[in-house]
Amino acid sequence: MVDKNKCISCGTCIDICPVNAISWGDDGKAHIDPNKCIKCHSCEGMCPVGAIKIED
């Protein structure tokens, strides 16, 4: 769901997620918890580098 090679660790996705499903991983990149994600696509649309793809 998060392309670690594209993620620039800006935190936009973390700030926009309505259910707090995104956090920082051990690698300093965004991590999406699939058990919390409601697939609203908010983070996908706000990511400035297109690092997030939500699979329905």
Sine and cosine of phi, psi and omega as CSV:
sin_phi,cos_phi,sin_psi,cos_psi,sin_omega,cos_omega
0.00,0.00,-0.60,0.80,0.07,-1.00
-0.93,-0.36,0.85,-0.53,0.07,-1.00
-0.98,0.18,0.97,-0.26,-0.08,-1.00
-0.89,0.45,-0.42,0.91,0.03,-1.00
-0.97,0.26,-0.43,0.90,0.00,-1.00
-1.00,-0.07,-0.49,0.87,-0.08,-1.00
-0.86,0.51,0.78,-0.62,0.01,-1.00
-0.96,-0.27,0.19,0.98,0.05,-1.00
0.84,0.55,0.66,0.75,-0.03,-1.00
-0.99,0.15,-0.40,0.91,0.03,-1.00
1.00,0.06,0.02,1.00,0.00,-1.00
-0.85,0.52,-0.68,0.73,-0.02,-1.00
-0.90,0.43,-0.63,0.78,0.01,-1.00
-0.90,0.44,-0.67,0.74,-0.01,-1.00
-0.92,0.38,-0.55,0.83,-0.11,-0.99
-1.00,0.02,-0.34,0.94,-0.08,-1.00
-0.90,0.43,0.86,-0.51,-0.05,-1.00
-0.96,0.27,-0.24,0.97,-0.04,-1.00
-0.87,-0.50,0.25,0.97,0.02,-1.00
0.80,0.60,0.68,0.73,0.00,-1.00
-1.00,0.04,-0.10,0.99,-0.06,-1.00
-0.90,-0.43,0.71,-0.71,0.02,-1.00
-0.60,-0.80,0.06,-1.00,0.06,-1.00
-0.99,0.13,0.74,-0.67,0.09,-1.00
-0.99,0.13,0.10,-0.99,0.02,-1.00
-0.88,0.47,-0.39,0.92,-0.01,-1.00
-1.00,0.04,0.03,1.00,0.00,-1.00
0.99,0.14,0.14,0.99,0.02,-1.00
-0.95,-0.31,0.32,-0.95,0.01,-1.00
-0.90,0.44,0.60,-0.80,0.06,-1.00
-0.74,-0.67,0.76,-0.65,0.02,-1.00
-0.97,-0.23,0.81,-0.58,0.06,-1.00
-0.99,0.14,0.94,-0.33,-0.05,-1.00
-0.90,0.44,-0.34,0.94,0.02,-1.00
-0.98,0.20,-0.36,0.93,0.02,-1.00
-0.98,-0.18,-0.45,0.89,-0.08,-1.00
-0.89,0.46,0.76,-0.65,0.01,-1.00
-0.98,-0.21,0.14,0.99,0.06,-1.00
0.84,0.55,0.71,0.71,0.02,-1.00
-0.99,0.12,-0.23,0.97,0.03,-1.00
0.94,0.35,0.18,0.98,0.02,-1.00
-0.87,0.49,-0.72,0.69,-0.03,-1.00
-0.91,0.41,-0.64,0.77,-0.01,-1.00
-0.86,0.51,-0.68,0.73,-0.02,-1.00
-0.96,0.28,-0.41,0.91,-0.06,-1.00
-0.99,-0.11,-0.24,0.97,-0.02,-1.00
-0.90,0.44,0.87,-0.49,-0.08,-1.00
-0.94,0.34,-0.26,0.97,-0.03,-1.00
-0.88,-0.47,0.11,0.99,0.04,-1.00
0.91,0.41,0.57,0.82,-0.04,-1.00
-0.99,0.11,-0.16,0.99,-0.08,-1.00
-0.91,-0.41,0.76,-0.65,0.09,-1.00
-0.76,-0.65,0.89,-0.45,0.01,-1.00
-1.00,-0.01,0.82,-0.57,0.02,-1.00
-0.99,-0.12,0.83,-0.56,-0.02,-1.00
-0.98,0.18,0.00,0.00,0.00,0.00
